[in-house]
């Protein structure tokens, strides 16, 4: 009797151990190998190979992928072959996915920002005016002389001509690597304050300024090929975090944040950040001895350590900022490509509906009203089209980089209400890797809508084979100032990505997938052959 009882006890024990092993070990491994709806808040369509095309808004022509491209949506864009081999780098495998190979149709004139003949005439006139001005300075002994040439094939000019209603540049545009290289190495022939800072000169009422000056320290540099870039010098060491007691609107502008934001924007396939690259600038040879602006020259000095320094003297006489210094002349910074001038490519600046209060005590309506988005949805231009969805794209981007300073956004007027939002001026990102500011996600959590293509790319980047921190590290590895981000900042990207997916998951549980996920591509495999779109040439990617 005792023996039977021992056998029974042993059987129960073994059964319990086997059940626990199955539940806690085998099942999680199976879930990992076959992603499902519970993975990081993943809300995936049915599992089947399919061709897809982006859905248009308001009757506008939209991009489509090659008909030969198939996609396993259950695997969030991961082709089955990826399970068999780890070919190439993670970044290369990511960009080989169908979600990153959506082609645009042949662009019509109205869909291009600029026309070649008009642009060439405009810039030739600017070059002639520049050459006339240079004659006035030819006898100035304090200025370095550089031979400047206008090249119709220059990378910055090709970048301007490539801007269209879908993005700032095409996915595989060879111009962008050329432009990054040129901004990193081309000789600087002129330095000056940026136009927005010049416009503030003489305005002494600090209460009228959106953000206190002093923290603005940026210059417009003209290069030998007449390209133009905005230079933001290094203000903070990579491992420094923004102090807890510092308000977001007086935070430092970080050059490495500008660089990293460009790479993240490209990885998310938004392509709404102008190209940015890191560069070591000679403060004496490339700024002090090339500028014609006496105000700028007056803020240069030599430190007790014999280093060349300069500071941002507030142009409207509100306050003076601490200096930055070279070592002894070299100082690293970011070089951001300028967009076409407003006279040929007008842009409008629009207040962000989720703007923050730029005071020490104020709060905005969205911070206290949980139904705020319902009101926004009734207002033009957020009551139709894709503007609100683009705002949510921007909020997700800002949350990933930790940018609380998105008080306005800009669009090209030519593309109207359906134009994309420009994601520039990202220097206040990547300030804190140890904190996730959830309020930045308010547009997503309050409106509970997201583009399907955006969600699928986020889900793709949450997978081990395409982990966001890994592809960012690889992408940033090509910059001259690497490492651009420290490991804690890279790890914070993965953590924040999971928070975004969980926010979407909560919305879907509350409202349903159909109401939350907006279809911006359609399944072309189910269409009759007579109505399927024809793939655009590869060069128009």
N, C-alpha and C positions, 0 to 999 in steps of 0.2 A: 504493500500500500504506500509506504514511504517512497519507494522507488518510482512508482507511477506519478506521485506528486512532484518529485524532483524533475522527472522528464517533462511533465506539463509546465512546470516553472521555467525550465530551460527553453522549451518551445516558445512560450510567451515572450521570454527575454529576447531570443533571436529574432522573432517576428517584429518586436518593437524596434530593435536595432536596424533591421532591414528597412522598415518603414521610414524611420528617421533618415537613413542614408539616402533613400529614394527621394524623400521630400526636400531635404536640405542640401543635397549634393548633386544628384543626377538631374532633377527637374530644373534647377537654376542653370546648369550647363546647357540643357536643351533649349531653354528660353534664350540664352545668350547666342546660341547658334541659329536660332530661328526667331528674329525680332518680332514682337507682337505689339498690340495696342497698349500694353502696360509699360513698355520700355521708355522711360524718361518722359512719360506723358505723350507717347507717340500715338497719333490718330492716323492710321494708315488705311488706304483704300484696299480693295480686294486684291488678292495675289494673282497677277496675270501679266504676261508681257504685253506691252502696248506702245503704240506711237502716240505722240501728243503734240499739241500746238497751243500757244498762249491764246487765251480768249481775249477778244478786243473789248474796249470800253467805248460806249457811245458811238458805235459804228466805225471806229478807227481801225485801220489795218494793223494787225499784230504780228509778231514774229512767229515762226514755226521751226521745228527741227527737221532734220533729214528724215525721209520716209524709211530709210534703212535702219534708223536708230530704234532699238527696242529697250524697254525699261521695266524692271521688276519693281513695281511700286510697293509691293509688300516688303521688299528689301530696301525701300526708300532710295531707289535709284541705283542700287548695287547690282551689277551684272553677275550672273551665276559664275562666270569665269573667275571673278575675284576671289571666290572661295577656294579655288584650286591653286592659285599661285600669287605671290606677293611681288609682282613685277614692278620695277621702277620705284620711284619715291612716292610717298603718300600724297604729295602735292600733285604729281603727275597723274596718279590714279584718280584723284579727286576731279581734276579738270578733264579727265577722259570720260567721266560719267555723263549720261544723257542730259541730266539737268544743267550741265555746264556746256552743252553743245547745241543749244537752241539757236537756230539760225534766223536772221532777219531777212525779209524779202528785199528785193531790189528797191532801194530808197528812191522816192520821187523828190523833186526839188523842194517841195514844201516840208519834207521831213529832215532835210539837212539844215543845220543852223546857218551855215555860210556858203556862199557861192564863190568858186575859185577866182573868177575874173574880178569880182568886186573886192575880194580880200587882197589880191595882189596889188591892185591899184591903191588901196587904202594904206597898206604897209610900205609901199614904195614912196608914197607921199610922206609918211612918218620918217622914213630913213633919210629922205632929202632934207627934211626939217632938222633932223638930228645933226646931219653933216654941216648945215649952215651954223647951228649953234656951236659946234665944235671949233669952228674957225674963230669964234669969239674967245675961246679959252686956249687957243693954240700957243699963246705967248705966256701962259701962266706956268711958272717954273715949278710950282708945287704939285702939278698934276702929271700923272703918268699918261703917256700916249699909247693907245692900242689901235692897231689896224682893224677896223670893223668892216665886215662884208655882209651883204644881204644875200642869203641863199634861198631861192624859191623851194628847194628841197629840204630845208631845215626841219628838224624833228618837231620843234615847237609849232611851226606853221602847219605841218601835216596833222598834228594833234588838233589844232583849231578847226581844220577843214574836216576832220573825222567826227566831230560832235554831231549827233542826230537826236531825234526825239525819243530814242530808247535809252541812251546812255552817253556818257562822255567819250567813251572809246569802245571799240569792238573787242571781244574776248581775246582774239589772237592777233590783234593789231601789232605788227612789228615795230610800229612807230614808238610805242610806249617804252620798251627797253632802250631804244636809241635816245629818247628824250631823257630818261633817268641818267644815262651815261653822260649826256651832254651837260645836264645841270650839275653833275658831280665834278666835271673836269674842264669845261669851257672857261676861258679867261673872262673875268669881270671887267667891264669897261666903264661902268658908272654905278654909283650907289646913292640912294636918296630915301627920304621918308616915304611911307605909303600914302596913297591919296586920301584915305579916310582919316589919317592923322593930320595931314595937311589941312583938311577941311575944318578941323577943330581949332586951328590956330587962332588965338584972339578971343575964344569963348572962355571966360573965366569963371562962370557959374558952375561949380562942380555938381550942384543938385540937378543940373540938366543932363549930366553925363550918365549913360546907362551903367557903365562900370567905372570905378575910379581908375584914372590913368596910372602912370608910374609902373604898372605891371605890363603895359604894352611895350614891347621891345622887339620891333620887327622893322625890316628894311626892304626896299625894292631894289634888286640888283639886276642890271642889264648886262647881258653877256655879249661876247664878241660877234656872235651870229645874229644879234638883235633880239634874241630870246630874252624873256623876263621871268624872274622867279622871286618869290617872297622868302626872305631869310629870317629865321627865328633862331637866335643863339641859345646855347645850352644855359639853363638857369638852375637846374637841379641835378644832383647826382642820380644815377639810375636806381639806387637802393633807398632813396629818400621817399617817404610818404608825405602827403599833405597833412599838416598838423590838424588835429581834431577841432581846435578852436578857430580855424581859419574858414571864413565864409567862401562859398564857391565862386562868388563874383569878384573876389580879390585874390584868387588862387594864382599861382605862377602859370605861365604858358610854357609847356614843355615841348622841346623840339622833337624828342623821341616819340611823343604821343602823336604828332603829326605824321611821322613816318609810319608808325604802327597802324594808325587809322587807315591810311591808304591801302596797306596790305590786307587788313581785315575786310575793308569794303570790296576789294577784288575777290577775296576768298568767298564772301557771301554772294558774289555775283551781282552786286548792286551797280558797281562802276559809276558812282556818283561823287567820288572824291577825286579832285585833280591829282595827277601824279606828284609824288613827293619822294625825295631821296636825301640821304645824309651827306654832308660835305664838311671838310675842314677848310675854314676860310681864314685867310691872312688879313687880320684887321687893319694893318697898316697899308699893305700893298693893294688890297682889293676893296677897301672901303675908304679909309682916310685919304689916300692919295688919288682916288678916283671920283670922289664926290664934289659936286659944285655947290652944295648947300652949306652955307656958312653956319647955320644952326646946328647941323649935324657935325660939322668939323669942330665946333666949339665944345662938344661934350666928350671929346677924346682927351685922355691924359695918360701919363706913365705912372704906374704904381711904385711904391717904395721897393717892391721886388723887381722893378725894371720890366714889368709886363705892360703891354698895351691894353688899355681899358676904355670903355665908353659906357654911358648911362643914358636912360630914356628921360630926358628933361621934358616934363609935361608941356606940350605945345600950347596949352591954355593956362599955364602958370598956376596949376592947382597944387602940385607936389612934384618932388624929384625922386627918382627911383635909384636903388643901389646899382652900382656898376657891375658889368661882367668883364672879365679879363681873359686875354689870351695867355698862351704859355710858349714863349713870351708874346708871340703875335698870333699864333694859330688858335682858333676857337671853333669847336664843332657846332653845327646847327643843321636845321632842316631847310631844304630848298623846295618850295612848292610852286609848281607851274602856274603861271597866270592864265586866266581865261581870256577870251577875246575882249577887247575894249567895249565899254557900254555903248559907244557911238555906233558900232556895227553889230553888236549882239546884246541888245538891252535885256536887263534882268530886273525883276522887282523883288523887293524884300518884304516878307509878310510875317507879322507876329505869329509865333507859335501858339496855337490854342492852349497848350499846356505850359505857357511861359511861367517862370517863377517870379516871385517878388524880389526885386533887387533893392530891398531895404533890410534893415536888421530885425524888424518885427512884423512886417506885413505877411499876409497869406493870400493866395489867389483862390478863386472860387473852386477850381478843380480839386484843391486840397481839402475842402470841407464839404463838398457836395458829391455824394456817390453817384448821383444821376446826371452828372455834368455832361457826359458823352451824349446822352439823349438830347440835350439842348444843342450840342454841336452838330449833331446829325440833321438838324432842321435848318442849319445855316448854310448859305452859299460860301465857298464851293464844296463844302463837305457833305452836302445832301445828295450828291450824284457823282458818278465817275469814280476815279481811283485815288483822289486826293487824300481822303482819310486813311486808306490803306497804305499810301506812301508815308503818311505821318507815322503810322504804326511801324513800318519798316525802319524809319529813322529813329523811333524810340527804342526799338530792339538794338539797333546799332549803337546808340548812345549808352544803353544799359550795359552792353558788353564792354565798352571802353570806360565806363564810369563817368561820362560827361554830363554834368548838370547845367551846363551853360548854353543850351540851345534856345535862346530867346527869340530868334527869327530863323526863317529859312528863305531861300531864294529859288526862283525858277526863271527860265528863259521865257520872255514874253511871246516869242514867236510860236512856241508850242502850246500856248494857251493853258486851259485848266487841266489838260491831260498830260502836261509835261512832267518830267521827273523832278524830284527835289534835289538840290545840290547839298551835299554833306561836307561842306568845308568849314575851316576854322575849328579844328578838333584838338587844339593844344591844351585844353584843360581836362583831357581824358587821361586815363592811366595814372591818376594821382594817388589812389588807395587800392592796394590789392587785397587788403584784409577786410574790406567792407563792401557790401553789395547794396547800393542805394535803390531800394525797390520802388521808390516814388518815380524814378525815371520811366518805369514800365506802366505808369498810370494810363496812357492811351490804350495799351493792350488790355490791361486788367479791367478798365472801365467800359471800353467799347466791345471787347470780346469778339473781335474779328481779326483775321489774318489771311494773307494771300496763301494759297495752297503751295505755290512754288517756293515761297519763303519758308514755310513750315517744313517742307520736304528737305530743303537744303540744311536747315538747322538739325533735323533728325539725322541726316547723313553725317554731319559734322560731330554728332554725339556718339558715333560708332567708333570702336577701337581702331579700325583700319583707316579711318579718316579723322581721327581726333583733332579737334580745333587747335589745341595747344601745339600739337605736333606739326600741323601744316603751317601754322603761323611761325613757329620756330624755323622751319625750313625756308619759308618765304623771306623772312627777315634776315636769314643768313647771307643773302646776296648783297646786303647793304654795306657800304664802306664803314659805317659806325657800329657794326655788330659788336656785342649783343645789344640790340635796340631795346629789348625788354628783358627784365630779370625773370628768373623762373617763377617766383610768386605771382607776377602779373600774368604769365602764360597759364599757370594753373587756375588763376581766377577766371580766365575765359571759359574754361570747361565748367567750372562751378556755376557761373552765371548763365551759361547756355542751358544747363539743367533747370535752372529757375525759370527761364523763359518757357521751356517745354512744359513744365509743371503748371505754369500760369495758363497756357493754352488748354491743358488737360482739364483743369478746373472749370474753365469756360465751357468746354464740350460737355462735361458731366452735368452742368447746370442748364445749358441751352440747347445742346444737341449739335452734332457735327455739321449738319446742313446750314445752321444759322451762324456758326463760328468761322468755318473754313470757306473762304471765297474762292471759287474755281477760276483761276486765271490761265489755265490751259485746258484743252479738251482732247478727248481720246479720238484720234483720227483713224485708228484701226477699225472702228465700228462704222466709219463713213463709207458710202459707196465710192468706188474708184472715180466716178465722174465729178465728185465734189471735193475730193481730197486736194489740199494745197500742194503745189509743186515746190520742191526744196529750192531755196535760194543758193546761189553759188557760194562756195566755201570762203571766198575772199570777203564776203559781206558778213562774216560772223561777228 
